[in-house]
C-alpha cells in the first residue's frame, strides 16, 4: 500500500474544490452561515467539516476512503486491523472491553487504570479483580504491574477471562508485557492494553516496545497525545494473532461513539498515520538527537533536574521534572503558566512535560521562559506546608476484589472529606490529570487515602468528585441503607 497517500484528507480536499452547495448537516453550511465575529477563527476549517456523503464513506460501516485509511494504519502499525476513534482512547477502552468479555466474567485489571476502563467495566457488568502496580522508591510513581503479582492473581482466580493493562503509565514507564501476554495466551484469555500514551513508540528504538509488537490482543493509542492529530483522535488496533472478533469490536466501537463522527478528526488521524510512518522510516539517531537536545537544554539552561529512571523502559518524551526541595510541582506549574508555558500535569514533587518528536515544534526562546519561571519560583517565600512528603496512594492489598462495584444508582449524601473515613464512596474520586481514580464508587474510604487527597487538593491539585464550599472539601458517600 502507498503509505504516502491520505485517502480521507485527499477526498475532503477534492470535495472542497468543487465549491459544493450544502443541503445537509452540519448547519454552518461550509462556514457560510457563521457570524462574522468568530468566522475568521475557523474560516479555513469549516469547509472540511463534512458528514457521511456517499463519496466520503461512513465510519460505522466503512467501505471507501475510511476503510482505506484504516487499512493503511493497520499496515503502518503492523496490526491485524485498525479502527479510527473520534472519542479518544476512552472510546477505545470501552469498545475493546465490551467486545472481549461477557457480563459476569472475572477479569484482572491494573488498579491505576484510567477512569474510562472503570466505566467500561461497569457498563459491561464485569467482575474486576484489581492488581496494585509497583511504585518507584525514589519518585513514588507507578511503574506498572509486576509479573509476580499477575502470577499470584492467576493462582487465586483461575477462572479469569483476561487482563486489562495500562502501559506506559502517565509518567512514561512501560512494562515488559511479553511474559504476561504469553501467560494469558497459553490460558486462552485476552490481553487488552491501554497504550494511550504510546502511539509513537514504534517510530524509534529509543522508545519502549509497543504492546502491539509484544503480542497483545487489542491496543488503544491516543494519536493526539504525541502525534500531530486533533484532540480525541485515537487508534484501536487488533494484534496480529488476536482472536477478538472484528465484527464485535466494530459494533462496540460504533456503540460508544457518535453517529456523526468528525471528519476533521478522522482526516487528522489519516495525516498522523503518514507522519508516524515517515518518522518510522527516519534514522533512529535523528529522533533521539532531537529529544535529547530538548532534555539537555532543560537541565543545562534552566537549573531543573530531570528524573532518569533506571532498570525499566521509559518513554523519553515524558520529561519528569523534579521540583527543588521546599516547593511543590504546583508551585512550579503556576510560575510556568505565568510565562505562558503549559505543562501536562503537576503533582506533589514533579512537573510532567511531554516533549515533541521534533524539537522544531517548539518556539524560539522556549527554554528562556522556563528559566524565568524557575527564577521567579525561587524568589517566592517558601511556605511551611511545602515540606512535601514522598507519598503514594495506600491500598489494603496488592490484589483486591472490587467492593460493591455495581452500586451505580445508589442513593448518596454529601459529607466533609476529612470526616468521610469509614464510609463508602458515593462517586469516583479522581485526581485529574492523570484521570486515575483514587477511590472507586463503592470502596471503603480510608484515612491514608483521604490524607493523600487532602494534600493533593490543598497544594493546588484538581480532583474530580470533590467540591469546595466555604473553605471545606466535600464528597458524596453512599447512604448507610444502600450498601448493606
C-alpha positions, 0 to 999 in steps of 0.5 A: 500500500502507498503509505504516502497517500491520505485517502480521507484528507485527499477526498475532503480536499477534492470535495472542497474544490468543487465549491459544493452547495450544502443541503445537509448537516452540519448547519454552518453550511461550509462556514457560510452561515457563521457570524462574522465575529468568530468566522475568521477563527475557523474560516479555513476549517469549516469547509472540511467539516463534512458528514457521511456523503456517499463519496466520503464513506461512513465510519460505522460501516466503512467501505471507501476512503475510511476503510482505506485509511484504516487499512493503511494504519493497520499496515503502518502499525503492523496490526491485524486491523485498525479502527479510527476513534473520534472519542479518544482512547476512552472510546477505545477502552470501552469498545475493546472491553465490551467486545472481549468479555461477557457480563459476569466474567472475572477479569484482572485489571491494573488498579491505576487504570484510567477512569474510562476502563472503570466505566467500561467495566461497569457498563459491561457488568464485569467482575474486576479483580484489581492488581496494585502496580509497583511504585518507584522508591525514589519518585513514588510513581507507578511503574506498572504491574509486576509479573509476580503479582499477575502470577499470584492473581492467576493462582487465586482466580483461575477462572479469569477471562483476561487482563486489562493493562495500562502501559506506559503509565502517565509518567512514561514507564512501560512494562515488559508485557511479553511474559504476561501476554504469553501467560494469558495466551497459553490460558486462552484469555485476552490481553487488552492494553491501554497504550494511550500514551504510546502511539509513537513508540514504534517510530524509534528504538529509543522508545519502549516496545509497543504492546502491539509488537509484544503480542497483545490482543487489542491496543488503544493509542491516543494519536493526539497525545504525541502525534500531530492529530486533533484532540480525541483522535485515537487508534484501536488496533487488533494484534496480529494473532488476536482472536477478538472478533472484528465484527464485535469490536466494530459494533462496540466501537460504533456503540460508544461513539457518535453517529456523526463522527468528525471528519476533521478528526478522522482526516487528522488521524489519516495525516498522523498515520503518514507522519508516524510512518515517515518518522518510522522510516527516519534514522533512529539517531535523528529522533533521539538527537532531537529529544535529547537536545530538548532534555539537555537544554532543560537541565543545562539552561534552566537549573531543573533536574530531570528524573532518569529512571533506571532498570525499566523502559521509559518513554523519553518524551515524558520529561519528569521534572523534579521540583527543588526541595521546599516547593511543590510541582504546583508551585512550579506549574503556576510560575510556568503558566505565568510565562505562558508555558503549559505543562501536562500535569503537576503533582506533589514533587514533579512537573510532567512535560511531554516533549515533541518528536521534533524539537522544531515544534517548539518556539524560539526562546522556549527554554528562556521562559522556563528559566524565568519561571524557575527564577521567579519560583525561587524568589517566592517565600517558601511556605511551611506546608511545602515540606512535601512528603514522598507519598503514594496512594495506600491500598489494603492489598496488592490484589483486591476484589472490587467492593460493591462495584455495581452500586451505580444508582445508589442513593448518596449524601454529601459529607466533609472529606476529612470526616468521610473515613469509614464510609463508602464512596458515593462517586469516583474520586479522581485526581485529574490529570492523570484521570486515575481514580483514587477511590472507586464508587463503592470502596471503603474510604480510608484515612491514608487515602483521604490524607493523600487527597487532602494534600493533593487538593490543598497544594493546588491539585484538581480532583474530580468528585470533590467540591469546595464550599466555604473553605471545606472539601466535600464528597458524596458517600453512599447512604448507610441503607444502600450498601448493606 
